[in-house]
Amino acid sequence: MGIVDALITSAGAIGKELGQATTANTEFISDKNCVEHHVANGGCIDEFITAVDECHPRQIKTREDPDERVLDADACVKATAALRECFEGNRMWFAQQYIRRLDEGLDEDRKPSPEKVEEEELTRFRWWTGMRRS
């Protein structure tokens, strides 16, 4: 195989990997937007944003002040409880998917498999990650 053939083969492999990564990222963004719109339409966007900001590891790592890049467990528990309470306040809107997703996600995350979490986060917005029950 010549240099040109090797470059074409490598470019094809890179293109395929990039295409898969782009598809996964698009699915994640689409799911994230869908979740945020549904929560906003149900009237719980403030509680949702607070809970994600207080609990989700990705959000915590992006805080400007390095001293603030640690989980405040009490704030996370309170934010999760407020979100759950808001969901309950509009049970008709959230019962089908979001209350169940929160409860099952929290149960699943008691002993999460890092590989499973990483795999899920590539294609799906695991908005409950890091949230805690009281």
Secondary structure, 3 states (H helix, E strand, C coil): CCHHHHHHHHHHHHHHHHHHHHHHHHHHHHHHHHHHHHHHHCCCHHHHHHHHHHHCHHHHHCCCCHHHCCCCHHHHHHHHHHHHHHHHHCHHHHHHHHHHHHHHHHHHCCCCCHHHHHHHHHHCCCCCCCCCCC
